[in-house]
Amino acid sequence: MQLNPEILVGDNSLSAEMIDNAYEIRTDNIISKTQPAVSENSSILDSLLNDYKNQLAGKTALHAGYPYNLSFSYEKLSPFFEFAINNLGDPFVASNYKIDSRYFEQEALAFFAELYQMQEWWGYITTCGTEGNLYGLLLGRETYPDGILYASNDSHYSIAKAARFFKIPHVVVNSQPNGEMDYVDFLSRLDSSRPAIINLNVGTTLKGAVDDLEQILEMLERKRIKNFYIHCDGALGGMLLPYLAPGKINFNGPIHSLAISGHKFIGCPFPCGIVLTHKKLVDKLATNIEYIGSKDTTLGGSRNGHAPLFLWYAIQQRKHLFQLEAETCASKATDLRERLERVGISCLLNSYSSTVVFPKPSNTVVEKWQLSTQGDLAHVVVMQNHSDELLERFVADYLESHYDNTPDSF
């Protein structure tokens, strides 16, 4: 195995020869003829890892473009990395492998179910928001095998991926300038002869727009479509909307599944997420697997058992603060938009969002602040780790860059 030292440690990298010597191994006895002595090898590894840690710290300090809460502390959970925790199979059916965290998974899921006022629910901890979207839309296809998937062109790329993976006919609906679904276009594209599988965005990827459930239902009613399935992609917005607009979207309405990322608003050192749905929809998919002693109901077999523990811990530590955190992120996003607009820069900030969209700055600023870009637009997603001082530094860098302040996208 060989690593690229330039990627790992930048300007202070060890020589390629030293790293190759440290990592070159033989599979028969683990010790290479060219491998340095154990003490020297250990020193090289320590130096490499220390440089890598410093690089990560520097990149973390100047991150603004993606919806990740980088302010978290899980030191009390470090002892659990000594265990191979695996929740293989169904989260509610114990398997023959007992080194699991099912209790914590169930408790974490119960929090989200209560937040979205759901009864008779089922769900599991996923690897990321994409897996939640894939699972939700798979259930849509299994519920309505002849259904058509409708999603706006501002939807996350995983929606089109689900259509390809599961061979669901996919109709792309136009978006409004703010990123929200164009409901008139949605109406015109609906096929009244077939069931509708709909992706509803609870915060679009680039612009943070929330699709209107009532408008979608009205269009379905006008087309007299009774058989439909609504999946909600709430990667980040799924943890903002319940606190910024309580009751706007929940399972009291006719939605069928919901995906939320765990590493975004809540924050986690590795990607994870949740998917929730009605228990009755999953029951007909379940298969008993004798080998593991559990049911096959999830996309993956083996599942990260540390993720439920981390999410549960964060929820227990901070659930009473989530309201304030959501309001603070939205407030700081408003401040950022106003700062940019005061100097004549056109911006977009949707309701119930902390995503501020603006003309794409120079590549130097994009790279320094790790901005997400699309065409002539870029954005900052204001998260809990963004201080006022940090946002001021970003504005200063932005104003020094070259940009076109007359985008035609909003």
C-alpha positions as CSV (number, residue, x, y, z in Angstrom):
1,M,0.0,0.0,0.0
2,Q,1.3,3.4,-0.9
3,L,0.0,6.9,0.0
4,N,0.5,10.1,-1.8
5,P,2.3,12.3,0.7
6,E,1.4,15.5,-1.1
7,I,-2.3,14.8,-0.5
8,L,-1.8,14.0,3.1
9,V,0.7,16.4,4.5
10,G,1.1,19.2,2.0
11,D,4.2,21.4,2.1
12,N,5.6,19.8,5.2
13,S,5.4,16.3,3.8
14,L,7.8,13.5,4.5
15,S,9.8,12.3,1.5
16,A,8.1,9.8,-0.8
17,E,10.8,7.3,-0.1
18,M,10.3,7.5,3.6
19,I,6.6,7.0,3.3
20,D,7.0,4.2,0.8
21,N,9.5,2.5,3.2
22,A,7.1,2.9,6.1
23,Y,4.1,1.5,4.2
24,E,5.6,-1.1,1.9
25,I,4.5,-4.5,3.3
26,R,4.6,-8.1,2.4
27,T,1.5,-10.2,2.9
28,D,3.4,-13.3,4.0
29,N,5.0,-11.9,7.1
30,I,3.9,-8.2,7.4
31,I,7.5,-7.1,7.5
32,S,9.2,-5.7,4.4
33,K,12.9,-6.1,3.7
34,T,13.0,-2.3,3.3
35,Q,10.8,-1.5,6.3
36,P,12.6,0.6,8.9
37,A,13.0,-0.5,12.5
38,V,9.8,-0.4,14.6
39,S,10.8,2.7,16.5
40,E,11.7,4.6,13.3
41,N,8.6,3.4,11.6
42,S,6.5,4.6,14.6
43,S,8.1,8.0,14.5
44,I,7.3,8.3,10.8
45,L,3.7,7.3,11.3
46,D,3.3,9.7,14.2
47,S,4.7,12.6,12.1
48,L,2.5,11.7,9.2
49,L,-0.6,11.6,11.3
50,N,0.2,14.7,13.2
51,D,0.7,16.6,9.9
52,Y,-2.6,15.2,8.6
53,K,-4.4,16.3,11.8
54,N,-3.0,19.8,11.5
55,Q,-4.2,20.0,7.8
56,L,-7.7,18.9,8.9
57,A,-7.8,21.5,11.6
58,G,-6.9,24.2,9.1
59,K,-9.5,23.1,6.6
60,T,-12.1,22.9,9.3
61,A,-11.4,26.5,10.4
62,L,-12.1,27.8,6.9
63,H,-15.2,25.9,5.8
64,A,-18.4,27.5,4.7
65,G,-19.8,25.9,1.6
66,Y,-21.4,22.6,2.7
67,P,-24.1,22.0,5.3
68,Y,-22.0,20.4,8.0
69,N,-22.0,21.3,11.6
70,L,-18.4,21.0,12.5
71,S,-18.8,22.0,16.1
72,F,-19.2,18.8,18.2
73,S,-17.5,16.8,20.9
74,Y,-17.7,13.1,21.3
75,E,-14.7,12.5,23.6
76,K,-16.8,10.4,26.0
77,L,-17.6,8.0,23.3
78,S,-14.0,7.3,22.3
79,P,-13.8,4.1,24.4
80,F,-16.4,2.5,22.1
81,F,-14.1,2.5,19.2
82,E,-12.5,-0.6,20.8
83,F,-15.6,-2.6,19.8
84,A,-16.8,-3.8,16.4
85,I,-20.4,-2.6,16.8
86,N,-22.5,-3.8,13.9
87,N,-26.3,-3.5,13.7
88,L,-26.7,-6.0,10.9
89,G,-30.3,-6.6,9.9
90,D,-33.4,-4.9,11.1
91,P,-33.0,-2.4,13.9
92,F,-35.9,-3.8,15.8
93,V,-35.1,-7.5,15.4
94,A,-32.0,-8.7,17.3
95,S,-29.5,-10.7,15.3
96,N,-27.2,-13.5,16.3
97,Y,-24.4,-11.0,16.5
98,K,-24.8,-9.4,19.9
99,I,-22.2,-6.6,19.7
100,D,-24.8,-4.0,18.5
101,S,-26.3,-0.7,19.4
102,R,-29.9,-1.4,18.6
103,Y,-31.2,0.2,21.8
104,F,-29.5,3.5,20.9
105,E,-30.7,3.2,17.3
106,Q,-34.3,2.8,18.4
107,E,-34.1,5.7,20.9
108,A,-32.5,8.0,18.3
109,L,-35.2,7.1,15.7
110,A,-37.9,7.7,18.3
111,F,-36.7,11.3,18.6
112,F,-37.2,11.9,14.9
113,A,-40.6,10.1,14.9
114,E,-41.8,12.4,17.7
115,L,-40.4,15.5,16.0
116,Y,-42.5,14.6,12.9
117,Q,-45.5,13.4,14.8
118,M,-45.4,9.9,13.5
119,Q,-47.4,6.9,14.7
120,E,-46.8,3.3,13.7
121,W,-43.4,4.1,12.3
122,W,-40.3,2.2,11.2
123,G,-36.9,3.5,10.3
124,Y,-33.2,2.9,10.5
125,I,-29.9,4.8,10.8
126,T,-28.4,5.1,7.3
127,T,-24.9,5.9,6.0
128,C,-26.0,9.3,4.6
129,G,-28.9,11.3,3.2
130,T,-28.5,9.6,-0.2
131,E,-29.2,6.2,1.3
132,G,-32.3,7.6,3.0
133,N,-33.5,8.9,-0.4
134,L,-32.8,5.6,-2.1
135,Y,-34.7,3.7,0.5
136,G,-37.7,6.1,0.5
137,L,-38.0,6.0,-3.3
138,L,-37.5,2.2,-3.4
139,L,-40.5,2.0,-1.1
140,G,-42.4,4.3,-3.5
141,R,-41.6,2.0,-6.4
142,E,-42.6,-1.1,-4.4
143,T,-45.8,0.5,-3.3
144,Y,-46.6,1.6,-6.9
145,P,-44.6,-0.5,-9.4
146,D,-46.2,1.4,-12.3
147,G,-45.6,4.8,-10.8
148,I,-43.8,7.8,-12.2
149,L,-41.2,9.7,-10.2
150,Y,-41.6,13.5,-10.2
151,A,-38.9,15.7,-8.8
152,S,-37.8,19.3,-9.5
153,N,-34.6,20.0,-11.3
154,D,-33.3,21.5,-8.0
155,S,-33.5,18.1,-6.3
156,H,-30.4,16.4,-5.0
157,Y,-28.6,14.2,-7.5
158,S,-29.4,11.1,-5.5
159,I,-33.0,11.4,-6.7
160,A,-32.0,10.8,-10.3
161,K,-29.7,8.1,-9.1
162,A,-32.6,6.3,-7.4
163,A,-34.6,6.5,-10.6
164,R,-31.7,4.8,-12.5
165,F,-31.0,2.2,-9.9
166,F,-34.7,1.2,-9.5
167,K,-35.7,1.8,-13.1
168,I,-38.5,4.2,-12.1
169,P,-39.7,6.5,-15.0
170,H,-38.5,9.9,-14.0
171,V,-40.0,13.2,-14.9
172,V,-38.0,16.4,-14.1
173,V,-40.2,19.3,-13.1
174,N,-39.1,22.9,-13.6
175,S,-38.1,25.0,-10.6
176,Q,-39.0,28.5,-9.7
177,P,-36.1,31.0,-9.6
178,N,-35.8,30.5,-5.8
179,G,-35.3,26.7,-6.3
180,E,-38.8,25.7,-5.2
181,M,-40.9,23.4,-7.4
182,D,-42.9,25.1,-10.2
183,Y,-46.3,23.8,-9.4
184,V,-47.9,24.9,-12.7
185,D,-45.3,22.9,-14.6
186,F,-45.8,20.0,-12.1
187,L,-49.5,20.0,-13.0
188,S,-48.8,20.0,-16.7
189,R,-46.5,17.0,-16.4
190,L,-48.6,14.8,-14.2
191,D,-49.9,11.7,-15.9
192,S,-53.4,11.1,-14.5
193,S,-53.4,7.5,-15.7
194,R,-50.5,6.3,-13.4
195,P,-49.6,6.7,-9.7
196,A,-47.3,9.5,-8.8
197,I,-44.1,9.1,-6.7
198,I,-43.0,12.6,-5.6
199,N,-39.8,13.8,-4.2
200,L,-40.6,16.8,-1.9
201,N,-37.6,18.9,-1.0
202,V,-37.3,20.1,2.5
203,G,-34.5,22.5,1.6
204,T,-33.0,22.1,-1.9
205,T,-29.3,21.4,-2.3
206,L,-28.1,24.7,-3.7
207,K,-30.8,27.2,-2.7
208,G,-32.3,25.7,0.5
209,A,-35.9,26.0,-0.9
210,V,-38.8,24.1,0.6
211,D,-41.4,22.6,-1.7
212,D,-45.0,23.3,-0.6
213,L,-46.9,20.2,0.4
214,E,-50.3,21.8,0.1
215,Q,-49.6,23.0,-3.5
216,I,-48.4,19.5,-4.5
217,L,-51.6,18.0,-3.0
218,E,-53.7,20.5,-4.8
219,M,-52.1,19.6,-8.2
220,L,-52.7,15.9,-7.5
221,E,-56.3,16.6,-6.6
222,R,-56.8,18.7,-9.8
223,K,-55.5,15.7,-11.8
224,R,-57.7,13.3,-9.7
225,I,-54.7,11.2,-8.8
226,K,-55.6,9.2,-5.7
227,N,-52.6,6.8,-5.7
228,F,-49.5,8.7,-4.8
229,Y,-46.4,8.4,-2.6
230,I,-44.5,11.4,-1.2
231,H,-40.9,11.1,-0.1
232,C,-39.4,14.1,1.7
233,D,-35.7,14.8,1.3
234,G,-34.8,16.7,4.4
235,A,-31.0,16.3,4.5
236,L,-30.4,19.6,6.3
237,G,-33.8,21.3,6.2
238,G,-35.4,18.3,7.9
239,M,-33.8,19.6,11.1
240,L,-34.5,23.3,10.5
241,L,-38.2,23.2,9.4
242,P,-39.7,21.6,12.5
243,Y,-38.2,24.4,14.6
244,L,-38.6,27.4,12.2
245,A,-42.1,26.4,11.0
246,P,-43.6,23.8,13.4
247,G,-46.3,21.6,11.8
248,K,-45.6,22.8,8.2
249,I,-44.7,19.2,7.1
250,N,-45.1,16.1,9.3
251,F,-46.7,12.7,9.1
252,N,-50.1,14.0,10.1
253,G,-50.2,14.9,6.4
254,P,-50.1,12.4,3.5
255,I,-46.3,11.9,3.4
256,H,-44.8,8.4,3.3
257,S,-41.1,8.6,4.0
258,L,-38.5,11.1,5.2
259,A,-34.7,11.2,5.0
260,I,-32.5,13.4,7.2
261,S,-28.7,13.5,7.5
262,G,-27.2,13.1,10.9
263,H,-23.8,14.7,10.1
264,K,-25.3,18.0,8.9
265,F,-27.4,19.9,11.5
266,I,-26.7,17.6,14.4
267,G,-23.0,17.0,13.5
268,C,-21.0,13.8,13.5
269,P,-17.4,12.9,12.7
270,F,-18.6,10.5,10.0
271,P,-21.6,10.6,7.5
272,C,-24.8,9.1,8.7
273,G,-28.5,9.8,8.6
274,I,-32.0,8.4,9.3
275,V,-35.0,7.3,7.2
276,L,-38.5,7.1,8.6
277,T,-41.6,5.5,7.0
278,H,-44.8,3.8,7.9
279,K,-44.3,0.4,9.4
280,K,-46.9,-1.2,7.1
281,L,-44.9,-0.2,4.0
282,V,-41.9,-2.1,5.2
283,D,-43.6,-5.2,6.6
284,K,-44.4,-6.5,3.1
285,L,-40.7,-6.1,2.1
286,A,-39.2,-7.9,5.1
287,T,-37.4,-11.2,4.6
288,N,-36.2,-13.5,7.4
289,I,-32.5,-14.3,7.0
290,E,-31.5,-17.4,9.1
291,Y,-27.8,-16.7,8.7
292,I,-27.9,-13.5,10.7
293,G,-31.0,-14.3,12.8
294,S,-32.8,-11.1,11.8
295,K,-34.9,-9.6,9.1
296,D,-33.6,-8.1,5.9
297,T,-35.3,-4.7,5.7
298,T,-32.5,-2.3,5.1
299,L,-30.4,-1.5,2.0
300,G,-27.2,-2.6,3.6
301,G,-26.6,-5.8,5.5
302,S,-23.9,-4.9,8.0
303,R,-24.6,-1.4,9.4
304,N,-22.4,1.0,11.3
305,G,-23.2,0.5,15.0
306,H,-21.3,3.5,16.1
307,A,-23.5,6.0,14.2
308,P,-26.7,5.3,16.3
309,L,-24.6,5.7,19.5
310,F,-23.2,9.1,18.4
311,L,-26.6,10.4,17.2
312,W,-28.3,9.3,20.4
313,Y,-25.6,10.9,22.5
314,A,-25.9,14.2,20.6
315,I,-29.7,14.2,20.8
316,Q,-29.6,13.6,24.6
317,Q,-27.0,16.3,25.1
318,R,-28.6,19.0,22.9
319,K,-32.2,18.3,22.0
320,H,-33.3,21.1,24.3
321,L,-31.0,23.5,22.3
322,F,-32.1,22.5,18.8
323,Q,-34.7,25.2,18.6
324,L,-32.2,27.9,19.5
325,E,-29.5,26.4,17.2
326,A,-31.9,26.5,14.2
327,E,-33.0,30.0,15.0
328,T,-29.4,31.2,15.4
329,C,-28.3,29.7,12.1
330,A,-31.3,31.3,10.3
331,S,-30.6,34.7,12.0
332,K,-26.9,34.6,11.1
333,A,-27.8,33.7,7.5
334,T,-30.1,36.8,7.4
335,D,-27.2,38.9,8.7
336,L,-24.8,37.6,6.1
337,R,-27.3,38.3,3.3
338,E,-27.8,41.8,4.6
339,R,-24.1,42.5,4.7
340,L,-23.7,41.4,1.1
341,E,-26.7,43.3,-0.1
342,R,-25.5,46.5,1.6
343,V,-22.6,46.6,-0.8
344,G,-24.7,45.8,-3.8
345,I,-24.4,42.1,-4.1
346,S,-27.6,40.2,-5.1
347,C,-28.4,37.4,-2.7
348,L,-31.0,34.8,-2.1
349,L,-32.1,33.4,1.3
350,N,-35.2,31.3,1.3
351,S,-37.6,31.0,4.2
352,Y,-36.8,28.3,6.8
353,S,-33.2,28.2,5.4
354,S,-29.7,29.1,6.5
355,T,-28.3,28.9,2.9
356,V,-27.3,32.2,1.4
357,V,-26.8,32.2,-2.4
358,F,-24.8,34.8,-4.3
359,P,-22.7,35.2,-7.5
360,K,-19.8,32.8,-7.7
361,P,-16.6,34.5,-6.5
362,S,-13.0,33.9,-7.8
363,N,-11.6,30.5,-7.7
364,T,-9.3,31.6,-4.9
365,V,-12.2,32.3,-2.6
366,V,-14.0,29.2,-3.7
367,E,-11.0,27.0,-2.8
368,K,-10.2,28.8,0.4
369,W,-13.7,28.6,1.8
370,Q,-14.6,25.3,0.2
371,L,-17.7,26.7,-1.5
372,S,-20.2,24.7,-3.3
373,T,-20.8,26.1,-6.8
374,Q,-23.3,25.6,-9.6
375,G,-22.9,27.6,-12.8
376,D,-22.5,31.3,-11.9
377,L,-23.8,30.8,-8.3
378,A,-22.2,29.8,-5.0
379,H,-23.5,29.6,-1.5
380,V,-22.6,29.7,2.2
381,V,-24.6,27.4,4.5
382,V,-24.5,29.0,7.9
383,M,-24.1,26.4,10.6
384,Q,-23.5,26.3,14.3
385,N,-19.7,26.5,14.0
386,H,-19.9,29.8,12.0
387,S,-19.1,32.8,14.3
388,D,-19.9,36.4,13.3
389,E,-16.2,37.0,13.0
390,L,-15.7,34.1,10.6
391,L,-18.6,35.3,8.4
392,E,-17.1,38.8,8.4
393,R,-13.8,37.3,7.2
394,F,-15.6,35.6,4.4
395,V,-17.3,38.8,3.3
396,A,-14.0,40.6,3.3
397,D,-12.5,37.9,1.1
398,Y,-15.5,37.9,-1.2
399,L,-15.4,41.7,-1.7
400,E,-11.8,41.4,-2.8
401,S,-12.6,38.8,-5.4
402,H,-14.0,39.3,-8.9
403,Y,-17.6,38.4,-9.5
404,D,-20.6,39.2,-11.7
405,N,-23.2,40.8,-9.4
406,T,-26.1,40.5,-11.8
407,P,-26.9,36.7,-12.0
408,D,-30.0,35.8,-13.9
409,S,-30.8,32.8,-11.7
410,F,-32.8,34.6,-9.0
